[in-house]
Amino acid sequence: MDIQRPASVARARRNRRIIWALVGVVAISAVTVALARLKPAAPTVDRATVWTDTVKRGPMVRNVRGLGTLVPEEIRWIPAETAGRVERIRIRPGAQVTPDTIVLELSNPSEAQALTELVGQQRGAEAELTTLRARIENELVSQQATVVAADSEFRQATLQATADAALAKEGLKSSIETQLSAMRAEALRSRVDSEQKRLAQMKGSVDAQLAVQQAAVERTHTQVVLKRSQVDALKVRAGIAGVLQLVPVEVGQQVAPGTNLARVANPSRLKAELKIPETQAKDVQIGLVASIDTRNGLIAGHVTRIDPAVQGGTVTVDVSLEGELPRGARPDLSVDGTIELERLANVLYTGRPALGQENSVITLFRIGPDGVTADRVKVTLGRTAVNTVEIRDGLKEGDLVVLSDTSAWDASDRIRLK
């Protein structure tokens, strides 16, 4: 049969349950608080996927790098000197040329006709000059003969007057005849003077008369030379020794004066045109030493020109090459150039991080002595080079740091390498 339990026993059992429940709640709360206070587990990173480097102290070379191409220092565009139609292209790009090599031929019938007309005008002007010179010489000869004849008559009249004066003293000549002889001699003397003056004037005007016609001859000669050069220019020549690079016209094409018909370059004199990022170009100066990598050898050089304008985020820098060019160096060849800015004697430096600009503050993961854990530290960067950067604060010599992009772990102050 059932025996009724006392009330005290039931109450005690209920109290124990309450106590155990409270203990459980307290325990769960304590565990929850403890877990909340725990730091999240450091993410694990495959060591093979990160790039690390050791902080060093010593000399550091500052430099900048840029891609570019080799271009000839001497390039000549050959323009059309006169309008014409392309009749024939004798050689194609890639051919070796000399200054007299004919690249292509133009035709212009009107130019040839104009040259013929000008040559006729020149010959006519020269004939007129010859005729004028002959006429002037005849006039001078005629005038000289007139002077000689007048002088002869004057001398005869003078002798006659002298003789008549002597006879008049002896009474053999009348005074009237004597006076007439003297007057005739005086008249002939005046005639001789006037004829001599006329001869002198004619001689003085010879140069002026010939100069006018000579100027006409020279004018037509200049026109003929110019027109002949224009006709000769219909045979387009290279002008310099080198390699024909471009012929941008086709047979049958009509070209106007000034149209570029061909481009010739001297391949033995090349320079490098490098594209330097605008953020790094501020330290580039003319005269700095440079090294050009053609993928088939290195060429030493120096900076000769810096473009004042920025195009597409880069600045064009010309590097003049020194020494013999390696095999395969040719115009438009892609190259990689490095310009040395300065040499720092004794600085703390390491490899250049994936993220971080010159004179900036960044954070890097520094690997601890165990070689497994890496803690985030704040680092102050200084001057930069292509592959290295100066460390001004935050690291010391011998520290091993992660230089790879760590933006994926921005939420963590520690990572583990495996």
C-alpha positions in Angstrom: 0.0 0.0 0.0 1.1 3.7 -0.6 2.7 5.5 2.3 2.4 9.3 2.3 5.8 11.1 2.4 6.3 13.8 4.8 6.2 17.4 3.4 9.7 18.2 4.5 11.2 15.6 2.2 9.4 17.0 -0.9 10.5 20.5 0.0 14.1 19.5 0.4 14.1 17.8 -3.0 12.6 20.9 -4.6 15.3 23.1 -3.0 18.1 20.8 -4.4 16.7 21.2 -7.9 16.5 24.9 -7.6 20.1 25.0 -6.3 21.3 22.8 -9.2 19.5 25.0 -11.7 21.1 28.1 -10.3 24.5 26.5 -10.4 24.0 25.5 -14.0 22.9 29.0 -14.9 25.9 30.5 -13.2 28.2 28.0 -14.9 26.8 28.7 -18.3 27.1 32.4 -17.7 30.7 32.1 -16.6 31.6 30.0 -19.6 29.8 32.5 -21.9 31.7 35.5 -20.4 35.0 33.6 -20.6 34.4 32.7 -24.2 33.4 36.3 -25.0 36.6 37.6 -23.6 38.8 35.2 -25.6 40.5 36.7 -28.6 39.5 35.2 -32.0 41.9 32.6 -33.3 44.6 33.9 -35.6 44.0 33.0 -39.2 46.4 30.5 -40.7 48.3 31.5 -43.9 50.2 29.3 -46.2 53.9 30.5 -46.0 54.4 29.7 -49.7 51.8 32.3 -50.6 53.4 35.3 -48.9 56.6 37.2 -49.7 58.9 38.0 -46.8 62.1 39.9 -46.4 64.6 40.8 -43.7 65.3 44.4 -42.6 68.9 45.3 -43.4 71.2 48.2 -42.7 73.7 49.4 -45.3 73.9 51.2 -48.6 70.8 51.6 -50.7 70.5 52.7 -54.3 67.4 54.8 -55.1 66.1 54.3 -58.6 63.0 54.4 -60.7 61.9 52.1 -63.5 59.8 52.5 -66.6 58.9 50.7 -69.7 59.6 52.2 -73.1 60.8 51.7 -76.6 64.0 52.4 -78.7 63.6 55.2 -81.2 66.1 56.7 -83.6 67.7 59.9 -82.6 67.7 61.0 -86.3 64.4 60.7 -88.0 63.5 62.4 -91.3 60.1 62.8 -92.8 60.2 63.4 -96.6 57.4 65.8 -97.6 56.1 66.5 -101.1 57.6 69.7 -102.4 54.9 70.0 -105.1 51.5 68.5 -105.9 51.5 65.3 -107.9 50.3 61.8 -108.4 52.2 58.8 -107.1 53.4 56.9 -110.2 55.7 54.4 -108.7 57.1 53.2 -105.3 60.6 51.9 -105.9 61.4 50.5 -102.5 59.4 49.4 -99.4 59.9 49.8 -95.7 62.9 48.0 -94.3 65.2 48.7 -97.2 68.6 50.3 -96.6 68.9 53.7 -98.3 71.5 56.4 -99.0 70.8 60.1 -99.4 70.4 59.8 -103.2 68.2 56.6 -103.1 64.9 57.3 -105.0 62.0 56.1 -102.8 59.1 56.9 -105.1 58.2 58.9 -108.2 55.5 61.5 -108.7 54.1 63.0 -111.9 52.9 66.5 -112.6 52.7 67.5 -116.3 51.9 71.1 -115.5 55.2 71.4 -113.6 57.2 70.1 -116.6 55.4 72.6 -118.9 56.0 75.5 -116.5 59.7 74.6 -116.5 59.8 74.6 -120.3 58.2 78.0 -120.4 60.6 79.4 -117.8 63.6 78.0 -119.7 62.3 79.8 -122.9 62.0 83.1 -120.9 65.5 82.7 -119.6 66.9 82.2 -123.0 65.0 85.2 -124.3 66.3 87.4 -121.5 69.8 86.2 -122.2 69.4 86.9 -125.9 68.2 90.4 -125.1 71.2 91.0 -122.8 73.6 89.9 -125.6 71.8 92.2 -128.1 71.9 95.1 -125.7 75.6 94.6 -125.0 76.4 94.4 -128.7 74.4 97.6 -129.4 76.0 99.5 -126.6 79.5 98.4 -127.8 78.7 99.5 -131.4 77.5 102.9 -130.1 80.6 103.3 -128.1 82.8 102.4 -131.0 80.9 104.9 -133.2 81.2 107.6 -130.7 84.9 107.0 -130.2 85.3 107.3 -134.0 83.4 110.6 -133.9 85.8 111.9 -131.2 88.8 110.8 -133.2 87.5 112.5 -136.4 86.6 115.7 -134.5 90.0 115.8 -132.8 91.7 115.3 -136.2 89.8 118.2 -137.8 90.6 120.3 -134.7 94.3 119.6 -135.1 94.2 120.5 -138.8 92.2 123.7 -138.1 94.7 124.6 -135.4 97.7 124.1 -137.8 95.8 126.2 -140.5 95.1 129.0 -138.1 98.8 129.1 -137.0 99.9 129.2 -140.6 97.5 131.9 -141.5 98.6 134.0 -138.5 102.3 133.7 -139.7 101.4 134.8 -143.2 99.3 137.7 -142.0 102.3 139.1 -140.2 104.2 139.1 -143.5 101.2 140.7 -145.3 100.5 137.6 -147.3 97.1 136.9 -145.6 94.3 139.2 -144.9 93.3 139.6 -141.2 89.8 138.4 -142.1 91.0 135.0 -143.3 93.3 134.8 -140.3 90.3 135.4 -137.9 88.2 132.9 -139.8 90.9 130.2 -139.4 91.1 130.9 -135.7 87.3 130.8 -135.2 87.1 127.5 -137.1 89.8 126.0 -134.9 88.0 127.2 -131.8 84.7 125.7 -133.0 86.3 122.4 -133.7 87.9 122.4 -130.2 84.5 122.9 -128.7 83.1 120.1 -130.8 85.9 117.7 -129.6 85.1 118.6 -126.0 81.4 117.9 -126.4 82.0 114.6 -128.3 84.4 113.5 -125.5 81.8 114.4 -122.9 79.2 112.4 -124.8 81.5 109.4 -125.0 82.1 109.6 -121.2 78.3 109.8 -120.6 77.8 106.8 -122.8 80.5 104.8 -120.9 78.9 105.8 -117.6 75.4 104.6 -118.6 76.7 101.2 -119.9 76.6 99.5 -116.5 73.1 100.9 -115.7 71.7 99.7 -119.0 73.2 96.3 -118.7 72.2 96.0 -115.0 68.5 96.2 -115.8 68.7 93.4 -118.3 71.1 91.4 -116.2 68.6 91.5 -113.4 65.9 90.2 -115.7 68.2 87.3 -116.7 69.0 86.5 -113.1 65.3 86.6 -112.1 64.4 84.1 -114.9 67.4 82.0 -113.9 66.3 81.8 -110.3 62.8 80.9 -111.4 64.2 78.1 -113.6 66.4 76.7 -110.8 63.5 76.7 -108.4 61.1 75.1 -110.9 63.8 72.5 -112.0 64.3 71.6 -108.3 60.5 71.1 -108.0 60.5 68.9 -111.1 63.5 67.0 -109.8 61.7 66.6 -106.4 59.1 64.5 -108.2 61.7 61.8 -107.8 61.5 61.6 -104.0 64.9 60.8 -102.5 65.7 59.5 -99.0 67.9 62.5 -98.1 69.9 60.6 -95.4 71.5 57.2 -95.0 69.5 54.8 -92.9 66.5 52.5 -93.1 63.2 53.3 -94.8 60.6 53.0 -92.0 57.3 54.1 -93.6 55.7 54.9 -96.9 52.2 56.1 -96.1 51.0 56.6 -99.7 49.9 54.3 -102.5 50.4 54.3 -106.3 47.8 56.5 -108.0 47.2 58.7 -104.9 47.1 62.4 -105.4 49.3 64.3 -102.9 49.4 68.0 -102.0 52.6 70.0 -101.2 53.7 69.2 -97.7 52.2 65.7 -97.6 54.5 63.2 -95.8 55.6 60.7 -98.4 58.2 58.6 -96.4 60.1 58.3 -93.2 63.7 57.4 -92.9 65.7 56.7 -89.7 69.3 56.1 -88.9 69.2 52.8 -86.9 72.8 53.1 -85.7 71.9 56.0 -83.4 69.1 55.0 -81.1 67.7 56.4 -77.8 65.3 55.0 -75.3 62.0 56.7 -74.5 60.9 55.6 -71.1 57.5 56.1 -69.5 58.1 57.0 -65.8 55.1 57.1 -63.4 54.3 60.7 -62.6 54.7 60.1 -58.8 58.3 58.9 -59.3 59.3 61.3 -62.0 59.7 64.3 -59.7 63.3 63.2 -58.7 64.5 62.5 -62.2 67.1 65.0 -63.4 68.9 65.5 -66.7 72.3 63.7 -66.6 71.4 60.9 -64.3 72.8 57.5 -65.0 70.5 54.9 -66.5 70.5 51.3 -67.6 68.4 50.0 -70.5 67.4 46.3 -70.7 66.7 45.1 -74.2 66.1 41.5 -73.1 69.2 40.7 -75.1 71.7 42.8 -73.1 72.1 45.9 -71.0 73.0 49.3 -72.4 74.4 52.1 -70.3 73.0 55.6 -70.8 72.1 58.9 -69.3 69.0 61.1 -69.2 69.0 63.8 -71.9 65.4 65.1 -71.9 62.4 65.1 -69.6 59.0 65.9 -71.1 57.3 68.7 -69.2 53.8 67.3 -69.7 52.2 64.3 -68.1 50.3 61.9 -70.4 48.3 59.0 -69.2 49.8 59.2 -65.7 53.4 59.0 -67.0 56.3 61.3 -67.9 58.4 60.6 -71.0 62.1 60.6 -70.3 64.7 60.3 -73.1 67.8 58.3 -72.4 70.8 58.6 -74.7 72.6 55.3 -75.1 76.4 54.8 -74.7 78.6 52.2 -76.3 77.8 49.5 -78.8 74.2 48.3 -79.2 73.5 44.6 -78.5 72.3 42.4 -81.3 68.7 42.8 -82.1 68.5 46.4 -81.0 66.3 48.2 -83.5 63.7 51.0 -83.6 60.4 50.4 -81.7 61.9 47.6 -79.7 60.3 47.3 -76.2 62.8 47.9 -73.4 62.8 48.2 -69.6 64.8 51.1 -68.2 66.1 51.9 -64.7 67.3 55.4 -63.7 69.6 55.7 -60.7 68.5 58.7 -58.5 71.0 58.6 -55.6 73.0 56.3 -53.4 72.2 56.3 -49.7 75.3 55.4 -47.6 73.9 53.8 -44.3 70.2 53.4 -44.0 67.7 50.8 -42.6 65.8 49.2 -45.5 63.9 46.2 -46.7 62.1 45.0 -49.8 59.3 47.3 -51.1 55.9 46.3 -49.7 53.0 45.6 -52.0 51.1 48.5 -50.5 52.9 51.6 -49.3 54.1 54.9 -50.8 57.1 57.0 -50.1 57.1 58.9 -46.8 53.9 57.1 -45.6 52.9 55.2 -42.5 51.6 51.6 -43.0 51.2 48.4 -41.1 53.2 45.2 -41.7 53.1 41.7 -40.1 56.4 41.1 -38.3 57.2 37.4 -37.9 58.1 36.5 -34.3 61.1 34.4 -33.1 59.1 31.2 -33.4 58.8 31.8 -37.1 55.1 30.9 -37.0 53.2 33.8 -35.6 53.3 37.3 -37.1 52.0 40.4 -35.3 50.9 43.6 -37.0 53.2 46.6 -36.4 53.1 50.2 -37.5 56.0 51.2 -39.8 57.1 54.6 -41.1 58.5 54.4 -44.6 61.0 56.9 -46.1 62.6 57.1 -49.5 61.8 54.4 -52.0 63.5 52.6 -54.9 62.3 50.1 -57.4 62.6 47.1 -55.1 63.6 48.6 -51.7 62.3 51.1 -49.3 63.9 53.0 -46.4 62.6 52.2 -42.9 62.5 55.2 -40.6 60.6 53.8 -37.6 58.8 50.7 -36.4 61.3 48.0 -37.3 64.9 47.2 -36.5 67.7 45.4 -38.3 67.1 41.7 -38.6 63.3 41.8 -38.3 61.5 39.5 -40.7 58.4 41.0 -42.2 55.6 40.0 -44.6 55.7 42.3 -47.7 52.8 40.7 -49.6 49.4 42.3 -49.8 47.8 41.6 -46.4 44.5 43.4 -46.9 42.6 40.1 -46.6 43.6 40.0 -42.9 42.9 43.7 -42.0 40.6 42.5 -39.2 43.4 40.5 -37.5 46.4 41.8 -35.6 48.1 38.4 -35.7 48.4 35.6 -38.3 49.9 32.1 -38.2 52.2 30.8 -41.0 52.3 27.2 -41.8 
